[in-house]
Amino acid sequence: MASSEGMTSNSYMQHHLQNLVYGKLPEGYVRDDGHVLEQAQWTFAHTPQEAVDMGFWAYNVDTLGWSILLGVLFCSVFYMVARKTTTAAPSGIQNFVEMVVDFVNGNVKDIFHAKNDLIAPLSLTIFVWIVLMNTMDLVPVDWLPWLAQLFGANVLGVDPHHVYFKVVPTTDPNITFGMSIGVFALIIYYSIKMKGIGGFIGELTLHPFNSKNMFVQAIFIPFNFLLEGVSLVAKPVSLALRLFGNLYAGELIFLLIAMLGWFQLPLHFVWAVFHILIVLLQAFVFMMLTIVYLSMAHEHH
């Protein structure tokens, strides 16, 4: 694809790593083609710089589209299997779904010892959804962007060079941070619910340094709050960056291999086989840390 479109290696990488962004450009903005907007306009970004200039309230359409589509796929398949579950000879898809459910449920039972009916379904959703999003990284990097450019040129009548299309939602930090912030909100909620406001504040201010002397304890409180506050905030940050970093690095390697022309085929296969481990492992790590963090939030001491 890079050679057929006359792209340099640098432009090829930039094009494949740029999201399809929809946002608002201000009045008087000079676009890439020299056109000046007479009034503020909601539009698709034609260049990475336009995507930056759209600011915070811009939407990565490809990321949202693929994540929602894969989420609907997950819910539909599991709902269909649950509706048709039978005690007779199960189908292959039923065996597979039951295996996944038993795997997740077993990990929840081993780690989470409180009573909460939300944890197992939440863990199952996190694991399967992330696996599906990560698996999009195994699709050859040029196929879906090429189809998107073809659709944009022939159906929408736009310059194909202005059609950006990333197909791996977990290579977008908006998705990984969105999921980790959701987990973080649950951590805060259950910490306060199980321990109370006083217990939650005490957890942040009375540990790890403690003293029976009230004056000494008052001196320790700022240091405890700093240490425990950093530890608390690090949970969603580490969750998001670990998943994003591993999948983004994998995507970069796929792009570097794709620039080798016909020599890419054996290397692409080898890296794809190895990458299957990363796809599954990162989903498993995100799920397990979520269970561990929520288990800690339910501890009364």
C-alpha positions in Angstrom: 0.0 0.0 0.0 2.8 2.4 0.8 4.5 2.0 -2.6 1.2 2.0 -4.6 0.2 5.4 -3.1 3.7 6.8 -3.3 4.0 7.2 0.4 7.3 7.5 2.2 7.9 5.2 5.1 7.3 8.1 7.5 4.0 9.2 5.9 2.9 5.6 5.8 3.4 5.1 9.5 1.7 8.4 10.3 -1.3 7.7 8.1 -1.9 4.3 9.7 -1.4 5.6 13.3 -3.9 8.5 12.8 -7.5 8.1 13.9 -10.6 9.1 11.8 -11.5 12.2 13.9 -14.8 14.1 13.8 -14.8 17.4 15.5 -15.4 21.2 15.3 -13.0 23.6 13.6 -13.3 27.3 14.5 -14.4 30.1 12.3 -11.6 31.4 10.0 -9.7 28.2 10.2 -7.4 27.5 7.2 -7.7 23.9 6.1 -5.1 21.8 4.5 -6.3 22.5 1.0 -6.3 26.3 1.6 -10.0 26.6 2.2 -10.9 29.1 4.9 -14.0 28.3 7.0 -16.5 31.2 7.1 -18.1 29.8 10.2 -17.3 27.1 12.8 -17.9 23.7 11.3 -18.2 20.1 12.4 -16.3 17.9 10.0 -13.8 15.1 9.6 -10.1 16.0 10.1 -8.1 16.0 6.9 -4.7 16.0 8.6 -3.3 15.0 12.0 -2.9 18.8 12.8 -6.6 19.4 12.1 -7.4 16.6 14.5 -5.3 18.3 17.2 -6.9 21.7 16.5 -10.4 20.2 17.0 -9.6 20.0 20.7 -11.0 17.9 23.5 -14.5 17.5 22.1 -13.5 15.5 19.0 -14.5 11.9 18.4 -12.3 9.1 17.2 -15.0 7.6 15.0 -13.1 4.4 14.1 -12.3 3.6 17.7 -15.9 4.2 18.8 -17.3 2.3 15.9 -15.1 -0.8 16.3 -15.4 -1.0 20.1 -19.2 -0.7 20.0 -19.4 -3.2 17.1 -17.3 -5.7 19.0 -19.2 -5.1 22.2 -22.5 -5.8 20.4 -20.9 -8.9 18.8 -19.9 -10.2 22.3 -23.3 -9.6 23.8 -25.2 -11.0 20.9 -23.2 -14.3 20.7 -23.3 -14.9 24.5 -27.0 -14.0 24.7 -27.8 -16.3 21.8 -25.9 -19.2 23.4 -27.5 -18.6 26.8 -31.0 -18.7 25.2 -30.2 -22.0 23.5 -28.3 -23.7 26.3 -29.2 -27.3 26.6 -28.3 -30.2 28.9 -28.2 -32.5 25.8 -25.1 -32.8 23.6 -23.9 -29.1 23.5 -22.8 -27.4 20.3 -19.2 -26.3 19.8 -20.1 -22.6 20.4 -21.8 -23.6 23.7 -18.8 -25.6 24.8 -16.6 -22.6 24.0 -18.7 -20.1 25.9 -19.1 -22.4 28.9 -15.3 -22.8 28.9 -14.7 -19.0 28.9 -17.4 -18.5 31.6 -15.9 -21.2 33.8 -12.4 -19.8 33.4 -13.4 -16.3 34.4 -15.7 -17.6 37.2 -12.8 -19.7 38.6 -10.5 -16.8 38.8 -13.1 -14.6 40.5 -13.7 -17.3 43.1 -10.0 -17.7 43.8 -9.4 -14.0 44.3 -12.6 -12.3 45.3 -13.9 -13.6 48.6 -16.6 -11.0 49.4 -20.2 -11.3 48.1 -20.9 -9.2 45.0 -22.9 -10.4 42.0 -21.4 -7.7 39.8 -17.8 -8.9 39.8 -18.1 -12.1 37.8 -20.2 -10.5 34.9 -17.9 -7.5 34.9 -14.8 -9.6 34.7 -16.3 -11.7 31.9 -17.2 -8.6 29.9 -13.7 -7.0 30.4 -11.9 -10.2 29.4 -13.9 -11.1 26.3 -14.3 -7.4 25.1 -10.6 -6.7 25.4 -9.7 -10.0 23.6 -12.0 -9.1 20.7 -10.5 -5.6 20.4 -7.0 -6.9 20.7 -7.7 -9.5 18.1 -8.3 -6.8 15.4 -4.5 -6.3 15.6 -4.1 -9.7 13.8 -5.9 -8.4 10.7 -3.3 -7.3 8.0 -2.7 -3.6 8.6 -3.6 -2.5 5.0 -6.8 -4.4 4.4 -9.4 -2.4 6.4 -7.8 1.0 5.9 -7.7 0.3 2.1 -11.4 -0.6 2.2 -12.2 2.6 4.1 -10.3 4.7 1.6 -12.1 2.9 -1.3 -15.5 3.6 0.4 -14.5 7.3 1.0 -13.4 7.8 -2.6 -16.2 6.0 -4.4 -19.2 6.5 -2.1 -18.5 9.7 -0.2 -16.4 11.4 -2.9 -13.5 12.5 -0.6 -9.8 12.4 -1.2 -8.6 8.9 0.0 -5.5 10.4 1.5 -7.9 12.2 4.0 -9.5 9.0 5.1 -7.7 7.7 8.2 -8.8 4.4 9.7 -7.4 2.6 12.8 -9.0 -0.8 13.5 -7.5 -1.7 16.9 -9.5 0.2 19.6 -7.0 -0.7 22.4 -4.2 1.2 20.5 -6.2 4.3 21.3 -5.6 5.6 24.9 -9.1 7.0 25.0 -10.5 3.5 25.1 -8.0 2.1 27.6 -8.3 5.0 29.9 -12.1 5.0 29.6 -12.2 1.4 30.8 -9.7 2.0 33.6 -11.5 5.1 34.8 -14.7 3.0 34.9 -12.9 0.4 37.1 -11.4 3.3 39.2 -15.0 4.6 39.8 -16.0 1.2 41.1 -13.0 1.0 43.4 -13.9 4.4 45.0 -17.6 3.4 45.2 -17.1 0.1 46.9 -14.3 1.4 49.1 -16.7 4.0 50.5 -19.7 1.6 50.6 -17.8 -1.1 52.5 -15.7 1.1 54.8 -17.7 4.3 55.0 -16.4 7.8 54.4 -14.4 7.8 57.6 -12.9 4.4 56.9 -11.9 5.4 53.3 -10.3 8.6 54.5 -8.6 6.7 57.3 -7.2 4.2 54.8 -5.7 7.1 52.8 -4.3 9.0 55.8 -3.4 6.6 58.6 -1.3 4.1 56.6 1.5 3.0 56.1 3.0 5.2 58.9 1.1 5.0 62.2 1.6 6.0 65.8 -0.4 6.0 69.0 0.8 9.5 69.7 -1.8 11.8 68.3 0.7 14.6 67.6 3.0 12.3 65.7 0.1 10.8 63.8 -1.0 14.2 62.7 2.5 14.8 61.3 2.3 11.5 59.4 -1.1 12.2 57.8 0.3 14.4 54.9 3.0 11.8 54.1 0.5 8.9 54.3 -2.0 10.8 52.1 0.7 11.5 49.5 1.8 7.8 49.4 -1.7 6.3 49.4 -3.1 8.9 47.0 -0.3 8.2 44.5 -0.9 4.4 44.9 -4.7 4.9 44.4 -4.3 7.0 41.3 -1.6 4.7 39.9 -4.1 1.9 39.6 -6.2 3.2 36.6 -3.1 4.8 35.0 -1.2 1.5 35.1 -4.2 -0.4 33.8 -4.7 1.9 30.9 -1.0 2.4 29.9 -0.1 -1.3 30.2 -2.9 -2.3 27.7 -2.3 0.6 25.4 1.5 0.3 25.4 1.6 -3.4 24.6 -0.9 -3.2 21.8 0.5 0.0 20.3 4.0 -1.5 20.2 2.6 -4.6 18.5 0.8 -2.4 15.9 4.1 -0.6 15.2 5.9 -3.8 14.6 3.1 -5.0 12.2 3.5 -1.6 10.3 7.3 -2.0 10.1 6.9 -5.5 8.7 4.3 -4.3 6.2 6.9 -1.9 4.7 9.1 -4.8 3.6 6.9 -5.5 0.6 6.6 -9.2 -0.4 9.2 -10.1 2.3 6.6 -9.3 4.9 4.6 -12.5 4.6 6.8 -14.9 6.6 7.6 -12.3 9.2 4.0 -11.2 9.5 3.0 -14.8 10.1 5.6 -15.3 12.8 4.8 -12.1 14.6 1.1 -12.8 14.4 1.5 -16.2 16.0 3.5 -14.6 18.8 1.1 -11.7 19.1 -1.8 -14.1 19.9 -0.1 -14.5 23.3 -0.1 -10.8 23.8 -3.7 -10.5 22.7 -4.8 -13.0 25.4 -2.3 -12.1 28.1 -3.2 -8.4 28.2 -6.9 -9.1 28.4 -6.2 -11.6 31.2 -3.9 -9.1 33.1 -6.5 -6.3 32.9 -9.3 -8.6 34.1 -7.2 -10.0 37.0 -6.0 -6.6 38.2 -9.6 -5.4 38.1 -10.7 -8.4 40.4 -7.7 -7.8 42.7 -8.4 -4.0 43.0 -12.1 -4.6 43.7 -11.3 -7.3 46.2 -9.1 -4.8 48.1 -11.9 -2.3 48.0 -14.2 -4.8 49.7 -11.8 -5.4 52.6 -13.0 -3.8 55.8 -9.7 -3.5 57.6 
